[in-house]
Amino acid sequence: MTEFLPLWQRALTAEVCWVDTEGRPAAIAATPLLDRGVAAIALPYSRATEAAGLRTASRVAFAVTDSRSLRRERPGAVRVGTPEVVDDVEGDHFAVELLRQELVKYPPSRTLADSPLLCRENWWWLPRVIVRLGASGPARDLPARTNPERHALLVGSGSEGPRVDVVDVAVAGPGARDLRVAPLDGRDSGPGDGRALVFGHDYTMPDLERWETWSASGTLTGRDLAVTHREGEPGGALAPLRLWQRVRRQKTLERECKHHIRVAENRR
């Protein structure tokens, strides 16, 4: 059995999965951090909409499956527990406890907060939605995803919360919209028939300038997923951004962070 906290501490990227109040599986990719010894993620307020479902989720799964975050021939792992969501609107807790870890693991953050001067100029980058993994059960091993174009997480409902497996994904037929999934560990069991989500992500190394996710949701029957909704595509282009694209992305990031920070302040 993989020791989860050392794995979470080493990993560059991770996945957080849950099932919303309407029974729909959801997942995001995030930077894994340790908040005073507790597994956590710290989402900038530009991702507040993504984090909204975590506020009402009763159980959440923290997973590490990307092979680049794993030691050679070692499996990934998933742990399911109770989410603790905290609005750090001032950014004080993040700056003291978590920023240094993020600067090491997520290089784009260095351009915004790698010095006291940058922290003052880009103050909107420090407020975070912090999600900690509260009371949780034992970790479960998962196969490593070695091919981001074909390997993904399959998320469904389980008896103890979200059920997460790692699968190989293929289209169900020539030109088909639907998908066929096969567990990488060869097991026949999975989340079972019903609502399910296939979720994957890929990123550029070592800069993580491009970090793209893709997903397909629908109804799972056996190994076939009848897709009703897609976002992104596996194997998408990860070419470096041009200067004007970097500038525009940072302006959009700043605008979205400031907007959702104001919303969070008004909610208190």
N, C-alpha and C positions, 0 to 999 in steps of 0.2 A: 504494500500500500504506500503510495507516494505521500511524503510529508508535505502538507499543503502550504503552510506559511513560508517555508524556505523557497518553494517553487514560485509562489506569488511574489516574493521579494526579488527573486532573480529575473522574472519575466519582463520583457519589454512591452508586450501587448497582452490583452486578456479580453474575455467576453463575459458580459453580464446578461443573464436571461431571466425572464419571468413570464407569468400569464396574467393578463389584465383582468379587470373585474367582469368583463364580458366573455372571458374564456379564450381570448386570442393570445397565442404565444408571441413574445417580443424579445428582441435581443439588440444589444449595442456592443461596439468595440470600444475599449478604453485603456488608459494607462494604469497598470496595477500599482498601488501604493500601500504602505503600511502606516496606519494612523495609531501611534502608540501601541504597536503590536497587534493591531486588528486589521484584517484585510479590508481595503477601501479603494474607492475611486473618487476623483474630484473633477467634476465636469464644469467647464466654464459656462457662464449663463447663456452663451450662444446655443448651448445644447439643452436649454431648459425644457423645450417641448419634448425632446427625447426622454428626458428624465421624469416627465410628468407621471408616466405610468408606474414608476418605481415608488411614488408617494402612496399609492393605494395597494400595491402588491403585498400580499401576506407572506410570500416566500420568494426568494430570489436565488439564482444559481450563479456563483462566480467560477469561471473556468479558465484554464490555460491550456491551449491546444496547438498553437502555432509552433512548428518544429524549430524555428529560429530562436524561440524562447526556452527551448528544452535542451538538456544535455543529450549527447549522442546516445541513441538507443534507449532513451528513457521515455516513459509515457507522460501524457498530460494528465490533468486531474480536474475534477469538478467538486464543489462543495455547495450544498443547499442550506440556507439559513434564513433568518428573519432580517429584512433590511432596516437599517436605521438611517433615515434621510435627514440631513441637517443643512439649513440655509446659512452659509457663511457669507453674508451679504457684505460685510466689511473686508473680508479676505484676511483677517488677522490670523485665524487658526491655520489656514492654508499656507500663508507666508512663513509661519514659524515651524510648523510640523511637516509640511508636505512639499513645499516648493523645491527644496534642494533635491529631493528624490525625482521630481518631475523633470528638472533640468538635466539630470543624468540620463533618464530614459526617453525623453521626448524632446529632441533637439529644437524643433520649432519654437518651443517655449523660451529658449535662450535669447532669441531676438527680441522678446518682449519683456523679460523679467530677470535678466542675468546680472543685474547690478541695481544698487539703490536708486540710481538716476532713472533707469528704465522702468523700475517698479513705480516710481512717481509719475512718469510720463504715461505709462500704460496701466494706470491704476485699475481699470475695468477688467484686466486679465486676472487679477488676484481673487476677487469674489468667486466663490464656487458653490455648487450643489454637491455636498459630500455624502456619499453613500457607503456605509460600513456594513460588513457582514456580521450580523449579531449572532444570537444563539443558533448554532448549526450542528449538524450531524457529521459523521466521518466523511472524509473525502473518498471519491470513487475514481479509479484510474480511467483515462480515456486515451484512445490512440492519438498519435501526433498527426496533425495535418501537414503533409509534406508537399502537396500540390494545391496552391490556393485557387486554381482554376476549377478543380474538380472536388476537392475535399471541403466539407462544410459542417456546421453544426445542425443537427435536427432537433428542434425544440417542440415538445408537446407537454401535455398535462400528465403528471404522475400522482401517486397517492400521497407523496410527501412534499409536493410542490412541482416546479417545472422539471421535466425529464429531459436530459441533454445527452445526445449521442453524437458521435462523429461518423459521417457517412461519405461515400463516394457518390457523386451526383452525375447523372446522365439524362439526356432528353429521352422521353418515353418512345419516340419514333421520329422518322425523318420530318423535320420541320415542325415537330410537335411543340405545343406550349407547355405541356405537362412534363413532370420530372419523375425519374425512377431513382430511388436511393438504395444503397447497399451498405450496411454497417461495416466499417473498416476492420473491426475485430472479428468479423465472421459470424457474430451472433444473429439469431433469427428474431430475438426479442427486441423491442424498442418501446417508444411511447404508446404504441397501440393505435388503432384506427381513431380518426377524429381530426380536429383542427391541429395543424402543424405548421411549423416555419422552418425553412432551410435558410441558413445565414452564413455568409462567408465574408472574408476581408483580406486585403493584401496591401502592402506598403513598400515604399522604396527604402533600401538600406544603403548607408547607415543613417541617412538624414531624416527619414520619415516625413519628408516634405509632402509627399502624396500618400494618403492613407484612405483607401476607398473601400466601401462596404457594398454588398449586394444581398438581396434576399428575395425569397419567393414564399408566399403563404397560400394556404388552401386546405383541402381535405385529404388526409392520408388514408389510403386503403391498402393494407399490406405494405408493399414497397413502392406504391405509385402515389404521387402527390398530384391531385387535380388542382392546378394553380389558378387562383382567383385574383392575385395581386402580386406585382413585381416591383422592385426598386433596384436600380443598377443592374449590371451584368457582370458575370464572372469573366476574368481575363481582360478587364478593361485597361485602357492605356494608362501607364504610370509615368509618362514622359515628364521631365523637369518643367516647372512653370517658368514662363518668361517674366521679365521684370514687371511689366504692366499687369500681368496676372497676379503676381505676388502682392503688388500694391493694392489692386482691387480686392483681393481676398482679405487683406488685413483691414481695409476700410469696412468691408461687409462684416467681418468678425467684430470689430469695434462697435459698429452700429447695433448689431444684434445683442452683444453683451450688455451694452448700456440700456437698451430697451428692456430686457428681461430683468436686469438689476432693479430698475425702477418699479417694475411689476412686483418683484419680490419685496421691495421696501414698502410698497403700498399694501401688501397683503399682511404685513406684520401688525 
